[in-house]
Amino acid sequence: VVQNGNGKDLDKALAWADRAITDQFAGQSNFQTLSTKAQVLDKMGKADEAKALMDKALPLGSITDVHFYGRSLIASGKNEEALKIFKWNREKHPEDKFTTFVGLARGHMAVGKHKEAAQYFRQAAPNAPEGQANTYEMLAKECDDKAKNGG
């Protein structure tokens, strides 16, 4: 959603998000609808409302939903918050052997903790989808190199 000079686009987006959640015939309160509304609220400068809504959305999200939400936080420069989300995802899904480790690796990379990131990439690598283990081993090596160089 792109805000024009007077904010009407965000107002429309908020109305649509509300409708997606509360419409009596088609509305659903789920991760997608709640997180979409939270994103709109955040863009409107209503960070506290957005956070409260995400607190409701997170338990409704799949392991992948939460992972990509964390990735979006990194893309927005909210690295510390992203790391918290990746840690939360891991706590909620201790049985997972891949996605949550990749999330923890990406979160630690984002906050400059490359040694820790390398360890998590190495934990994820053996459980990567077929043909992708080497990618995560290479990411671990890159993190090791950054850690050795003071990063």
VENVEN-V554538 format. One record per residue. N is the residue number from 1. OMEGA is omega in radians with two decimals (none if undefined). Layout:
n:omega
N:OMEGA
N:OMEGA
This chain:
n:omega
1:3.14
2:-3.14
3:3.02
4:-3.03
5:-3.08
6:3.04
7:-3.09
8:3.14
9:3.11
10:3.08
11:3.09
12:3.14
13:3.12
14:3.11
15:3.11
16:3.12
17:3.09
18:-3.14
19:3.13
20:-3.14
21:-2.91
22:-3.12
23:-3.04
24:-3.11
25:-3.03
26:-3.09
27:3.11
28:3.06
29:-3.13
30:-3.09
31:-3.07
32:-3.08
33:-3.13
34:-3.13
35:3.07
36:3.11
37:3.12
38:3.11
39:3.13
40:3.12
41:3.12
42:3.12
43:3.11
44:-3.14
45:-3.12
46:-3.02
47:-3.12
48:3.10
49:3.14
50:-3.14
51:3.13
52:3.13
53:3.10
54:3.08
55:3.07
56:-3.07
57:-3.01
58:-3.13
59:3.14
60:-3.07
61:3.04
62:3.09
63:-3.14
64:3.09
65:-3.09
66:3.11
67:-3.11
68:3.00
69:3.08
70:3.10
71:3.14
72:3.08
73:3.08
74:3.13
75:3.13
76:3.13
77:-3.13
78:-2.97
79:3.14
80:3.12
81:3.12
82:3.13
83:3.09
84:3.14
85:3.12
86:3.09
87:3.12
88:-3.14
89:3.13
90:3.13
91:-3.12
92:-3.07
93:-3.10
94:-3.14
95:-3.09
96:-3.10
97:-3.10
98:-2.98
99:-3.09
100:3.08
101:3.09
102:3.10
103:3.12
104:3.10
105:-3.12
106:3.10
107:3.11
108:3.05
109:-3.06
110:3.13
111:3.04
112:3.11
113:-3.01
114:3.12
115:3.13
116:3.13
117:3.14
118:-3.14
119:-3.13
120:3.07
121:3.13
122:3.09
123:-3.11
124:-2.98
125:-3.09
126:-3.09
127:-3.14
128:3.02
129:-3.07
130:3.10
131:-3.08
132:-3.09
133:-3.12
134:3.11
135:-3.10
136:3.02
137:3.11
138:3.09
139:3.10
140:3.13
141:3.09
142:3.12
143:3.07
144:-3.13
145:3.12
146:3.12
147:3.14
148:-3.13
149:3.06
150:-3.12
151:none
